[in-house]
Amino acid sequence: MKTLIEVRTIPHAEQRYPTWADWEITDRIKVSVSEVGCWRYEYLAAMHELLEAMLCRHQGITQEDVDEFDIDYENRRMAGERLAACGCAITDDPGADVHAPYRAAHLYATGIEYGLAKLLDVDPKEYDAAFIALDGGVAGNRK
């Protein structure tokens, strides 16, 4: 039996870079979500990552393209810089930047994620706040 998808929760400090949730494509799709102590929140973040990864894969957007954009964006954000490498203002959601190579996949995954949140009786503000708290109250990234 071959494992195609691996989803795990991990301590926030073990993420590859400053992010709350991440995906990698190797011999399988690997999703890691920072632990926040609520299965519904962790599930929602994992679903976002899985959808985004599969859409990127289908569209030919590589993990390297996404990582290059995200890691630079998040490093700049954490350093307090105001502009991304593309010249756009840094926000708390790099995937929404018009220059993000995975923008369409990210926006679709976000729509599904928040639709599922409603079905799971998850308050979006509380959900977001749980992950923002991991970065000391500084809004951050889900790939």
Summary of the structure (lengths in Angstrom):
residues: 143
radius of gyration: 14.3
end to end distance: 28.9
largest distance: 47.6
contacts: 436
relative contact order: 0.19
helix: 50%
strand: 14%
